[in-house]
C-alpha cells in the first residue's frame, strides 16, 4: 500500500517505550512462564524451521493450523497520538475488557533493537516487523553481524516472538521490494533463507517467521506475482497478509486469494488491516469472514492515528458504531484464542 512513506518514523514512534520508558503496562507473569493459551500452542509457536542447509527431505517445522486449536488471536499495532504504549494498551484494555493477544512492534534493520518489551504483557505474543534492506548487502555477507545481533537480542527476550521480516515485498514502496532489487523475486527467497539460517545458528528457537506479502502486487506484472517470493513451506511458519479497505474492498477481496493459496499449508495471520472508510461495516464484515475462514488464526489491527503525509485515521474508536463493532468482535469467544 502506498500509505506509509515515512514508516521508519512510525517505527521509531512505536519503539518510544521499548525497554527505556519508565512507564510499564500491567503486571507481567513471573519470568519464564507462559500464559495458558500460549502453552496450548506449545512448540508450534516457537519452533524454527530447519535451516536452508538441512536435507531437502526434512519435514517442515510444526506451526499452528486450523485443526490444532480453534479460534483466532486478536491484537494490534498501537501508536496513538499523545499516548505512550502503556497508556494506549490501558485504553484498549478498558474499551475491550481484555488484553491484546498480539502486540505488534516495528524495529529498524540496523538501528535500535531492544533487549526486552516490558510494556507487553506476558499473556501477549510479541509480533516484530523487522525492516528489510537492499538484498545485495545481505547476500554478500556484509550484514551478517547485524543479523546475528538481532537474532541474539530476540532470543534473549525469552518469550515467543512472531517475526515478520521484509513485509509487502511484492509492492513497490520499500527498499527491500522486488521492484527495487532487480525485479528478481528469487533474490528475496535467497535472502529469507539466509536470515533463517543465521537465526538457527544463533539458537533463536523462540522466533517463528511470518512471510507477509501485500494483498495485491504493484506493479501487477507476471514477474511480481506473490507466489514467486514464497521461500518454501520448510522456511515459513506463518503466512501474513496486509490489506486495508482504501477503496471499499471487502475482506474476501483483500485476504481471500492469499488465504486460498496457502491456508491449507500454513496458518494465516492478517498482519496489517484497518478500515479507512465505513469502519463499522468493514469491521462487521471482517468479523464474519474470519469466523467463517478457519485457516485464519490471527488478526492484527493497525491501530494508529499517526500517519505522516496523510489524514488517514486507522483507529477503530473514531465513532461509536465502529467501536461497538470492534468490541463485539473482541468479545466473541472465537477471537479469544
N, C-alpha and C positions, 0 to 999 in steps of 0.2 A: 504494500500500500504506500502510495506517495503521501505520507501523512506525518512523518517524523523526521523532518530534515535535520533536526538537532537532537536526535535520540540520545547521543552521548551526553548532552546536557541533562536530559531526563535521567539517564543512568546515574550521573553524579548526584542529582537531586534525590533519587531513590536510595542512594548509599549514605545520605547525610547522617543517619543514625546508626550506621553499621559499626558496631564494636567500639565506637568512640563517644557516642552520645551519652550524657548522664541519664537520659530517660530510658526506662525499661518497661516492657509490657507484661503484665500479668505475673504469675509466679511459676517459673519453669518446674517441670518434674525433676526429680533428682537426676544428676548427670548419669548418662549411660542407660537410662530407662526409656522405653518407647511406649507410646500410647497403644491401647489395645487394638485399635483399628490398623495401626502400622504393623503390629505383631502378626495380625491375621494375614497381611500381605507377605510378611516374612522376607525371605531371601528374594522374593520376586521383585521387590523394590530396590534391593541393594546389590544384587548380583551384577557383575560386569561380564559382558560377552567375551569369548576368547579373543585375544589379540590377533591381528591380521596374520601373524606368523604361525598361528595354530593350524593344525591339519584341516584341510577343506572338509573332511568328513566329521569334524567335531560338531556336536549338536549345539544349537543356539542357547544362550543363557535364558533361564526362566524369566518370564515377565507376566504381569497380571493380564488376564484375558477375561472375556465376558463370562466364562464358566468358572472362574476362581471364586471371587467374592462379588455378590451382587451389589449394585449401587454405584454412585458417582461421587467423586471427591470434588467439592466446590471451593474455589479460592479466588485470589485476586492479586494483581499488581496494584499497590496502593501508593499514590502520590497526590495527596490532596493539598491544595494551596493553603499555606499558612499553618499547616499541621505537621508535626513530626510523625514518623512511622508509628510510634507508640500511641499518639493521640488518634491517628487515623484508625488503627486497629481497635481502639477503645470505642470510637464512634460506631464502627460497623458491628462490633460485638453488641452494643446497646440496641442497634436497629434490628439486628437479625437474631438476637438471643443465641448466638453460637460463635465459636472461634472460626477463623479461616482455616480450612483443611489444608490449603496450599497457600503459601506466601511467596510471591514472585519478586525477585530482585534482579537488577541489571548490573553486571560487572564489566569493566573495560578489558580489552585484550591484554594490555601490558601495563596497566595502571594499578590503582589500589584494589586489592582483594582482601577482605577482612579475614581474620582468623576465627571469628565467630559471628553469629547473628543473635545477640542476646534479646532483642525485641521480638523475635519469632518464637512463639511458644513451642514447647517440646511436643505438644499434641498436633502441631502443624508440620507439614512437609515443606522443606525449603526448595523452591524451584529457582535455579540460577540461569538467566540468559547471559551467556558469556560472549561478548562481542567477537566477531571474526577479524580477519586481516587478509591482505592480499596473499594469494596461495603460494606464490613463488618463495616468499620469505619463510614459509613453513616447510615446504617440500625440500628446500636446500639445507635444512637443519639449523638455520640461523635463529629460529625461535624455540629451540629445544629447551633452553634454560627457562624461558618464560613458561612454557607448558609444564615442565616439571615443578616449577614453583607453585603454579595454580593447583596442580594435582595434589601436592603435599598440603596446601592450605585447606582445600576442600576435604581431604582425608582427615586432617586434624580437627575438623569441626565435630567429628564423632556423632554424626546424625545422618539419616538418609537424605540424599540430595538428588533432585531431578535436574540434570544438566542439559540445557538447550544451547548448543553451540552453533554459530553461523546460521541463524534462522532466516527465513524468507530469501533463501539463496536463488530462487527462481524469479525474483524481482530484479529491478534494475536500479535500486536506490541505495545499496550498501556496497562497500568496497570489497566485500567477500562474495559478491554475486557472480554468477556465471557471466553476465554481461560485462562486468569489469575485469574479468580474468580470462580473456581469450575465447569466450563462447565455447568452452570445453568442459561440460559438467563432469567428465571423468576426472578432471583435476580436483574437483571438490571431493569426490569419493576417495581419492588418494589422501587428501588432507585429513578427512574424517578418520580414516583407518589409522593414519599415523598418530593422531591425537589419542585414539583409544589405546594404541599400543603403548604409548608413553605413560598414560594413566595406569594401565595394567602393570607396567614395570615399577611404578611408584606405589603400587598396592592400594590404590584408591577404589576399593571394592564397595564403598558406601555410595558410589556415584552410579546412577542409571542415566542412560543417554536418550535424549529426545531429539529425533530428527524432525524438523519443523518447517515445512515449506509454506509459502503463501497459498491461499486457496486457488488463485489463478496465476498464470505466468505472464510476466512482462519483460521482454516482448513475447507475444503469443506466436512463437515460431517453433518449428519442429525440434531444433537443437536444444530448446529451452523447456522441453516437456518435463514435468515434475519427476517422472519415474527415472529420468536419466541421472538424477542426483542421488538416487537411493543407494546407500552404501552396502546393502545386503542384510538379510534377516539376522545373520550372526553378529552384525555390528550395530544393531539398533535395538533398543529396549522398548521405547515408546515412539509412536508417530504422532506428531503435533500438527496443528493447522492454525494459521492466522486468518481471521475473517471478520469483517465489520460490514454493517448494512449501510454503507455510504450512499448507495443508490436504491435502497429499498430491497436489497437481496434477502431472500428467505434463508433460514438455517440450512435447509436441504440443498439450496443452491451453493451456499458457502462451503459446506462441510461434506455433502454427500459424495462427490466424486473421489476425494482422497480416502474417505472412510470406506467407500465401496472397494477401492483398490487394495487397501492394507488392513482393514478392520478384521479380516479373518485370520490374520497372521500376527498382528501386534495390537496392544491396547491403544486406543485413540485418546488424545488429550486435546481439547480445544484450548490451545496455549495462549491465544490472544483473541478476545472477542469483546464487543461492546456495541451499544446502539448509538447512532448519531441522530436518527430521526424516529419518530413514532415509537418511543422507547418501550412503553408498556406492551404494545403489540409484539414487538420483537422479542421481548423477554418471555412473554407467554408462549410464543411460537418456539423459542429455544427450549423452554421447559418441556414442552410436549415432544419436540423432535428428539431431544436427548433421551427422554424417558422411553421413547419407542425405538431407540437405537442402542442395543446392548453392547456394541463394540466400544462405545464412548464411555470411558472410565473416569474422566476428569474434565472440569470446565474451569478456566481461569479468566476472570473478567479483568479487562484493562481499565481500572478504576481510577481515573485521574481527570482533573480539570486544569492541569498544567500542560499545555500543548503549544510549544513555541511555533509562531508563524501561522496559527490557525485559531479560529474561535470554537473549535470542537470541544465539547464537554462530554466526556465519556462516563461520568458518574451516573449511577442508577437512582440517585435520590434527588434529581433535579425537579421532579414533580411527584405529587402523592400517588398517582396511579402507577408510575414506574417503580417507585419504592415498594408499593403493595405487591406488584407482580414479582419483583425480585425476592421479597420476603417470602412469598408463597413458594417460590422455587427452593429457597434456602431451608424452609421448614418441611418440605416434602421428604419423608424418610428415605426415598430413593437417592436423594442428594446428600446423604449423611454417611457415606462410606468412610 
